[in-house]
Amino acid sequence: MMENENLKVTGIYSKFWRITLVVVSMLLIFVGPTYFPYALTKLKVDYFASIGIGFVLFVIGMGFMAFLIRKKIITV
């Protein structure tokens, strides 16, 4: 019989949450500065405001990715 290897099923270190957090950070990094400003310009928002919001989303995504790496949720 196989031994239980201290698998964490709940919490931030579970496989589900690790994958979800990585996908969210990647969406912020890649979709934030590309598709989000495009959608805002289609909604008649000022061009520079939409670019600024896209840049802010990019910075938030990079900060979130750095947080995940620092907490050893992602190993590089």
C-alpha positions as CSV (number, residue, x, y, z in Angstrom):
1,M,0.0,0.0,0.0
2,M,1.3,3.5,-0.9
3,E,2.1,5.9,2.0
4,N,0.4,9.3,2.3
5,E,3.0,11.9,1.3
6,N,1.7,14.9,3.2
7,L,-0.4,16.1,0.3
8,K,-2.0,19.5,0.9
9,V,-5.4,19.5,-0.5
10,T,-6.6,22.9,0.8
11,G,-4.9,26.2,1.1
12,I,-2.8,28.3,-1.3
13,Y,-0.3,25.5,-1.8
14,S,-2.8,23.1,-3.3
15,K,-2.4,22.2,-7.0
16,F,-5.7,23.8,-7.9
17,W,-4.9,27.2,-6.3
18,R,-1.3,27.2,-7.6
19,I,-2.6,26.7,-11.2
20,T,-5.4,29.3,-10.7
21,L,-3.0,31.9,-9.3
22,V,-0.5,31.4,-12.1
23,V,-3.3,31.8,-14.8
24,V,-4.6,34.9,-13.1
25,S,-1.2,36.5,-13.0
26,M,-0.5,35.6,-16.6
27,L,-3.8,37.1,-17.7
28,L,-3.0,40.3,-15.9
29,I,0.5,40.4,-17.5
30,F,-0.6,39.6,-21.1
31,V,-4.2,40.6,-21.4
32,G,-3.9,43.7,-19.3
33,P,-1.8,45.8,-21.7
34,T,-3.2,44.3,-24.9
35,Y,-6.9,43.5,-25.0
36,F,-8.1,45.6,-22.1
37,P,-7.0,49.0,-23.7
38,Y,-8.5,47.8,-27.0
39,A,-11.8,47.1,-25.3
40,L,-11.8,50.4,-23.5
41,T,-11.2,52.3,-26.7
42,K,-14.2,50.6,-28.2
43,L,-16.2,51.8,-25.2
44,K,-15.1,55.4,-26.1
45,V,-12.7,55.8,-23.2
46,D,-9.8,58.2,-23.8
47,Y,-6.9,56.5,-25.5
48,F,-4.2,57.6,-23.0
49,A,-6.4,56.6,-20.0
50,S,-6.9,53.1,-21.5
51,I,-3.1,52.7,-22.1
52,G,-2.5,53.8,-18.5
53,I,-5.0,51.3,-17.1
54,G,-3.4,48.6,-19.2
55,F,0.0,49.5,-17.8
56,V,-1.3,49.4,-14.3
57,L,-2.7,46.0,-14.9
58,F,0.7,44.9,-16.2
59,V,2.5,46.2,-13.1
60,I,-0.1,44.5,-10.9
61,G,0.5,41.2,-12.8
62,M,4.2,41.4,-12.5
63,G,4.0,42.2,-8.8
64,F,1.6,39.3,-8.3
65,M,4.0,37.0,-10.1
66,A,6.9,38.2,-8.0
67,F,4.8,37.5,-4.9
68,L,4.1,33.9,-6.1
69,I,7.8,33.3,-6.7
70,R,8.8,34.8,-3.3
71,K,6.3,32.6,-1.5
72,K,7.6,29.5,-3.3
73,I,4.2,28.8,-4.9
74,I,6.1,28.9,-8.3
75,T,9.5,27.5,-8.6
76,V,11.7,29.0,-11.2
